[in-house]
């Protein structure tokens, strides 16, 4: 099958040309050309991102803010320009509503700790969904234990959809904040985000949205969603690792106490009293990851150059093709078998353990993720140890989906 996908109502995305922007895709593994289908764990980085970070380190590397010398001022300008680009990318009204963190996990921990310290009390509850990543469960459990509050859960049905029939009742039971994912990392299910946010706001309850598995697949506008907090990681959207973003409405960020103390997050310090800095710096203690911010901004520039409509359509067509190819394999069953999916095909074949399947695929140069995907509760609900997860990007090809299917069939023969 030809590896250029047609974009409906748009230009074609030339996937073979795009793949040249990602040198790692030329890698061979055990003598086979690499088929990289672990994009939900981390995406590969285009040359534009690598060059932007290299340029920073080789031309203007310096600590930002307060420096009077030329390099510091140039680094500060580049750093804050990155914040502005990221704010525009998610539709934030103000760049100071963008807080730089180490990733989605730290962003959620920041809100859990700061919001919980200020607003959570004994008898209150936090509401999450049954398909959350551990990073959107454990921080809430920790603050609930500290405050003698409870964690409540929106149930998930067999198909991998949130069951919202009882949402109103849940929201009326002392819930102080709702935290859930836009797209499930384990199932690929796209959740009804606007509906849940509107329901929570009806009771004056703020919402945190984990967008780690959404931002790379679809355009997000925080103002349109009216979400209170949104978190995502740079490395999931073709940027560097160890860097992430927390968007928060100005109202809520001003209400929350600082998460960490140190340099940058202060205005004045004495042994008697410390006054805190303005947004966003109140939440950015210590030297930030300047190259990370610049790398993420370069990744967003790259994606916007390709065009999100083209990316979305290419990935949608590839998902449809992959689904069709895989479901022809005898004994293969999908988890998260819903129509509204993004980027993830999570499956098992017969009684084959996912680790065994993953190892045999690896020996054929095919990189997939196996296990519970840091989402043990949903695996427990299905009574399985985990799944094989093939997660797709616009740089993947129909030919690679054929190789995946052939690799699975070979594994079935070997493991029978």
Secondary structure, DSSP 8 states (H G I E B T S, - for coil): --S-B--TTS--B-HHHHHTT-GGGG-EETTEE-EE-BTTT-----HHHHHHHHHIIIII----SS--SHHHHHHHHHHHHHHHHHHHHHT-S-GGGEEEESSHHHHHHHHHHHHHHHH--TT-EEEEETT--GGGTHHHHHHHHHHT-EEEEE-B-TTS-B--TTHHHHHTTTEEEEEEESB-TTT-BB--HHHHHHHHHHTT-EEEEE-TTTTTTS---HHHHT-SEEEEEGGGGTS-TT-EEEEE-HHHHHHS--SS-SSSSEEEE-SS-EEE--TTGGG--SS--HHHHHHHHHHHHHHHHH-HHHHHHHHHHHHHHHHHHHTTSTTEEEES--SSB-SEEEEEETT--HHHHHHHHHTTTEE-EEE-TT-HHHHHHHT-S-EEEEE--TT--HHHHHHHHHHHHHHHHHH-
